[in-house]
Amino acid sequence: MNNDTSEKAAPHVLPFLPYADNALDPVISANTIGFHYGKHHKGYVENLNKLVAGTEFANLTLEQIIAQTAGKADKSAIFNNAAQTWNHTFYWHSLKPKGGGEPPAVLKKKIEISFGTLDACKKELATAAMAQFGSGWVWLVLNGDTLEVTKTANAEVPMTAGLKPLLTIDVWEHAYYLDYQNRRADYVSAILDKLINWEFALQNAS
């Protein structure tokens, strides 16, 4: 059998979901996952591969592409598709079946130092989610040694501002509209109570 192939693999591939497409029911339905992951996320990956083919970005990592195109108007299409590819992958890992609840002790201590209480941290995340006008993302980040909540518009990422992302909540309408219509607050509250992956945040804080 000839294993040689002339086909070159695409530089970026859609990563596997870390759980089944119905694993987040009833907070996020398999129907939403089908469109969000199977159409939107997949579309960003495919668009990125088309945009970088034959360019100086063709063999770079997502992080390198984001860093080198951020804030450059003539590279905005590449940045948007690279950042949205990265953001969505990070978002899927920020959620888990039977999530929410109490963070690991080490992370909870960091949260209490920065916010006072876990509830205060969750309230700040929810408030930021509602304050984001239009499409965007809400993030728990590390700013030096301090935990903070920040929000970004459209495809923007915290890394370009020198912040280290620990977890994110997608507040683009396609993330919740099939399940919650215009009730963004209900979607965010349900994620924080039932799906947020505090273990993932702790891994990123290490």
C-alpha positions in Angstrom: 0.0 0.0 0.0 1.3 3.4 -1.0 1.1 5.8 2.0 2.5 8.7 0.1 0.0 11.5 -0.6 0.3 14.7 -2.5 -2.4 16.4 -0.5 -1.2 18.8 2.1 -3.2 18.9 5.3 -5.0 22.1 6.1 -2.9 24.1 8.6 -5.9 24.5 11.0 -8.5 21.9 11.8 -11.7 22.0 13.8 -10.9 20.4 17.2 -13.1 17.8 18.6 -15.7 18.9 21.2 -14.6 17.7 24.7 -18.0 16.1 25.2 -20.9 14.8 23.2 -23.1 17.3 21.4 -26.0 16.6 23.8 -23.9 16.6 27.0 -24.8 20.2 28.0 -28.5 19.6 27.8 -30.8 21.2 29.0 -28.7 24.4 29.5 -27.3 24.3 25.9 -29.2 22.0 23.5 -27.7 19.7 21.0 -29.5 21.8 18.4 -27.5 24.9 19.5 -24.2 22.9 19.5 -25.0 21.6 16.0 -25.2 25.2 14.7 -22.6 26.8 16.9 -19.9 24.2 16.7 -20.9 22.5 13.4 -21.5 25.7 11.4 -20.0 28.8 13.1 -16.8 27.4 14.6 -16.3 25.2 11.5 -16.8 28.2 9.3 -14.1 30.2 11.1 -11.6 27.4 10.7 -12.4 27.0 7.0 -12.3 30.7 6.3 -9.0 31.0 8.1 -7.4 28.3 6.0 -8.5 30.0 2.8 -7.3 33.4 4.0 -3.8 32.3 5.1 -3.1 30.0 2.2 0.1 31.2 0.4 0.7 34.0 2.8 3.3 34.6 5.5 0.8 33.3 8.0 0.3 29.9 6.4 2.5 27.9 8.8 2.0 29.9 12.0 0.0 28.8 15.0 -3.3 30.4 15.9 -1.7 32.4 18.7 1.1 33.6 16.4 -1.5 34.7 13.7 -3.5 36.5 16.3 -0.5 38.3 17.7 0.8 39.4 14.3 -2.6 40.6 12.9 -4.2 42.2 15.9 -5.0 45.9 15.4 -4.0 45.8 11.7 -6.9 47.0 9.5 -5.6 45.3 6.4 -5.4 42.0 8.2 -8.7 42.2 10.0 -10.3 39.3 8.2 -7.4 37.0 9.1 -7.4 38.2 12.7 -11.2 37.8 13.1 -11.3 34.2 11.8 -8.1 33.2 13.7 -9.3 34.8 17.0 -12.8 33.3 16.6 -11.4 29.9 16.0 -9.3 30.3 19.2 -12.1 31.8 21.2 -14.6 29.0 20.4 -12.1 26.3 21.2 -11.4 28.0 24.6 -15.2 28.4 25.2 -16.0 24.7 24.7 -13.4 23.9 27.3 -14.7 26.6 29.7 -17.9 24.5 29.9 -18.4 20.9 31.1 -21.4 18.7 31.9 -22.3 19.0 35.6 -20.1 22.0 36.0 -20.6 25.1 38.2 -20.6 24.5 41.9 -17.6 25.1 44.0 -14.2 25.8 42.3 -11.1 23.8 43.5 -9.8 25.2 46.7 -6.7 26.8 45.2 -8.8 28.7 42.7 -11.5 29.6 45.2 -8.9 31.2 47.4 -7.6 33.3 44.4 -11.2 34.3 43.6 -11.9 35.3 47.3 -8.6 37.4 47.3 -9.6 39.2 44.1 -13.4 39.5 44.4 -14.2 38.8 48.1 -16.5 35.9 47.4 -17.3 33.4 44.7 -20.8 34.9 44.4 -19.2 38.4 43.8 -17.1 36.9 41.0 -20.1 35.3 39.3 -22.1 38.5 39.7 -19.3 40.5 38.0 -19.2 38.0 35.1 -22.9 38.2 34.7 -22.9 42.0 34.9 -20.2 42.2 32.2 -22.1 39.8 30.0 -25.1 42.0 30.1 -23.0 45.2 29.7 -21.4 43.9 26.5 -23.3 45.8 23.7 -23.7 43.5 20.7 -21.6 40.5 20.1 -18.6 39.5 22.2 -17.1 37.6 25.0 -16.8 37.8 28.8 -13.6 36.5 30.4 -12.1 35.6 33.8 -8.5 36.6 33.4 -5.3 37.0 35.3 -3.8 40.5 35.3 -0.4 39.8 36.9 -1.4 38.0 40.1 -4.9 39.4 40.3 -8.1 37.8 38.9 -10.3 40.2 36.9 -13.4 40.1 34.8 -13.2 41.7 31.3 -15.2 41.7 28.2 -14.2 41.9 24.5 -16.2 42.9 21.5 -16.6 40.7 18.4 -13.5 38.6 17.9 -11.2 40.5 20.3 -9.1 38.5 22.8 -7.6 39.4 26.2 -4.1 38.3 25.2 -3.5 41.4 23.1 -4.0 43.5 26.2 -1.5 41.5 28.2 -4.1 39.5 30.1 -4.1 35.7 30.6 -7.6 34.2 29.9 -8.8 31.5 32.4 -12.3 30.9 31.0 -14.8 32.6 28.8 -18.6 32.9 28.1 -19.7 33.5 24.5 -22.3 36.2 24.3 -22.7 36.3 20.6 -26.4 35.7 19.9 -25.7 32.5 18.0 -24.5 31.0 21.3 -27.9 31.2 23.0 -30.6 32.4 20.7 -32.1 29.0 19.8 -32.5 28.1 23.5 -33.0 31.4 25.2 -34.0 33.9 22.4 -33.2 37.4 23.8 -32.8 36.2 27.4 -29.0 36.5 27.6 -29.1 36.9 31.4 -30.8 33.5 31.8 -28.2 31.8 29.5 -25.3 33.3 31.4 -26.8 32.5 34.8 -27.4 28.9 33.8 -23.8 28.5 32.6 -22.4 29.9 35.8 -24.6 27.7 37.9 -24.5 24.5 35.9 -21.7 24.4 33.3 -18.8 26.6 34.1 -15.5 24.6 34.2 -13.6 25.9 37.2 -11.0 23.1 36.8 -10.1 24.5 33.4 -9.7 27.9 34.8 -7.4 26.6 37.5 -5.3 24.8 34.9 -4.9 28.1 33.0 -4.0 30.0 36.1 -1.1 27.7 36.9 
